[in-house]
Amino acid sequence: MNKKVTGIFAYLGIIFWLIAFLAGDKEGAKFHLNQGLVLFLFMMILSVLSVIPVVGWIVACVGYVAWLVFVIMGIVSVCKDEEKELPLIGKIHLLK
């Protein structure tokens, strides 16, 4: 897979992220692989918060909308061949 396909796969969920990480252009799309992994962990945190009645549900609903916006922003960034950090969570670096 080339850099763009790997970058797009990185934002589509953990299964696609694993495919991109194992079979894609890791060096060319390392930035987007990191952003996709951070988004996945953000989704896991939202899932845990959604168990808390009322306040957790509200925070999770707002977070899910933000997650969807971040995914779209990431894919647009890949298509424009940019390495633009996502708002709020973009400065987190998990991959070296």
N, C-alpha and C positions, 0 to 999 in steps of 0.2 A: 504494500500500500504506500502511496505517496504521502507527502506531508499534509496536504489538505484533507484527504480522506481520514488519515490518522487523527488529525485535529478535530474533525467533525465527530468521529466515533467517540472521542474522549468525553464529549458532552452528553452523549445519549444514554447513559446509564452504566452500571458496573459491568454488565456482560460485554457491552460494546467497548468499554474502557479496557477490559482485560484483553479483548481481541486486538485493540489498537496497541496496547503495551507489548503484547507478545509477538504480533505479526507486523506491526507498522513501523514507520520511520521514527524511532524513538528520539534520535538526536534532533531531527528537524522539527518535531512537534512536542518536545519536552515541556515547553511552557504550557501548552494546551492540555497535555496529559496531567500536569500538576493542577491546573485550574479545574479540570474535570473531576479529579480525585477530591479536591476540596469541596466541590459542589455535592459530590456523593456523601461526604461526611456531614455536610450541612443538612442534607435530606435526612440522614439517620438521626441527627439531633432533633430535627423537627418531628420525626416519627415518635421519638421518646416524649417530647413535650406534648404531643397530641393526646397522650394518655391522661394528662392532668385535666380535670373538669374545668369548664368555663374559661379560665384564664389561659390554660394551655391550648385549648381549642382555638381561641382567638389568635394567639401568637402563632400557632401552627398554620392557620389559614392564611394569615398575612405572609408568613414565611414561605408557604408553598407558592404563592403568587410571585414573591420575590425570586424564588428558585427558578420558576418558569421564565421570568424576565432575564435572569442571569444566563440560563441555558441559551436563550435566543441571542443575547448579546455575545456570548462566546462563539456561537456558530457564525454569526455575522462577522465577528473579528477574524475567524479562520478564513472565511470566504474573501475578505478584504486583504488577507495575508498580513495581518497586524498582530502584534503581541500586546494587546491592551488589557490591563488588569481589570478584573471585575470589581464593582463597587463593594465596599465593606469587607469582603473576604479575599480579595485578590492579592493581598500582601502576604498571605500564608503560603509558605513553601514547604512541601512535604517530600518532594523528589529532588534529589541532588543531581 
